[in-house]
Amino acid sequence: MTATEHAVELVEVAAQAAHDKKADQVLAFDVSEQIAITDAFVLASATNERAVGAIVDEIEEKLREAGAKPIRREGHKEGRWVLLDYGEIVVHVQHEEERLFYALERLWSDCPVIPLTLT
């Protein structure tokens, strides 16, 4: 089983929105074979809390325009690690220090990378 076509479309919208707000290291993983509750993870990072917030706001806006509504949102107040759960995809926007410490890409390295075309 692989991520659904719709999940990949949402990944592309979220990743492009993060990229548009100058997010660093934007990656996506197909976690559908590892986790039963979601198809994909999007990872992005920023150098400060304000930038994390701006990236999150842009992702939420673009996904809302695409018809997606978040099920859950955590960490926005602190601005260090924000998790946006859309069911089919989960977006992690992290401060670069959290990104280095938790190393989610290493944790999910056995999952296929979803190729992103960011313009």
C-alpha positions in Angstrom: 0.0 0.0 0.0 1.2 3.5 -0.8 0.0 7.0 0.0 -3.2 7.9 -1.8 -3.2 10.3 -4.8 -5.1 12.8 -2.7 -2.6 12.6 0.2 0.2 13.2 -2.3 -1.7 16.2 -3.7 -2.0 17.6 -0.1 1.7 16.9 0.5 2.6 19.0 -2.6 0.4 21.9 -1.5 1.8 21.9 2.1 5.4 21.5 0.9 5.1 24.3 -1.7 3.5 26.6 0.9 6.4 25.9 3.3 8.9 26.5 0.5 7.1 29.8 -0.4 7.7 31.0 3.2 11.4 30.1 3.0 11.2 26.9 5.1 14.4 24.9 5.2 14.9 21.2 4.4 11.3 20.5 3.2 10.9 16.7 2.9 8.0 14.3 2.6 7.8 10.6 3.4 5.2 8.0 2.5 4.6 6.4 5.9 1.4 4.5 4.8 3.0 1.1 5.3 4.4 2.0 8.8 1.5 3.9 10.3 -2.2 3.0 9.9 -3.5 6.5 10.8 -1.9 8.6 8.1 -0.3 8.3 4.7 2.4 10.9 4.6 4.6 13.2 6.7 5.8 16.6 5.6 8.8 18.0 7.4 10.0 21.6 7.3 12.1 23.8 9.5 13.0 27.4 10.2 15.6 29.3 12.2 13.3 31.0 14.7 9.8 30.8 16.2 8.4 33.7 14.2 9.4 32.0 10.9 7.9 28.7 12.2 4.6 30.5 12.8 4.6 32.2 9.4 5.3 28.8 7.6 2.5 27.1 9.6 0.0 29.9 8.8 0.8 29.7 5.0 0.5 25.9 5.0 -2.9 26.1 6.8 -4.1 28.8 4.4 -3.1 26.9 1.3 -4.5 23.6 2.5 -7.8 25.3 3.4 -7.9 26.6 -0.1 -7.4 23.0 -1.3 -10.4 22.0 0.8 -8.5 20.3 3.7 -9.4 21.0 7.3 -7.0 20.1 10.2 -8.1 17.5 12.7 -5.6 18.6 15.2 -3.0 21.4 15.7 -0.4 21.3 18.4 2.5 23.5 19.4 1.6 26.7 17.7 1.8 28.9 20.8 5.4 27.8 21.5 6.5 28.0 17.9 9.2 25.4 18.3 7.5 22.3 16.8 4.1 22.6 15.3 2.2 19.5 14.3 -0.7 19.9 11.8 -2.8 16.7 11.5 -5.0 16.5 8.3 -5.8 12.8 8.6 -4.2 11.8 5.3 -1.1 13.8 6.0 0.7 15.2 9.1 2.9 18.3 8.8 5.7 18.9 11.2 7.2 22.4 11.2 10.2 22.6 13.5 12.6 25.1 14.8 16.0 24.0 13.4 17.2 23.0 16.9 14.3 20.6 17.4 14.8 19.3 13.8 18.4 18.4 14.6 17.6 17.0 18.1 14.7 14.8 17.1 15.9 13.9 13.6 12.6 12.7 12.3 14.0 12.1 8.8 16.4 9.6 10.4 13.5 7.9 12.3 11.5 7.5 9.0 14.5 6.9 6.7 13.2 3.4 5.9 10.1 5.0 4.4 9.9 6.1 0.7 10.6 9.8 0.1 7.8 11.5 -1.8 9.5 13.5 -4.6 8.7 17.2 -4.4 8.9 19.8 -7.2 9.2 23.1 -5.4 9.2 26.2 -7.5 
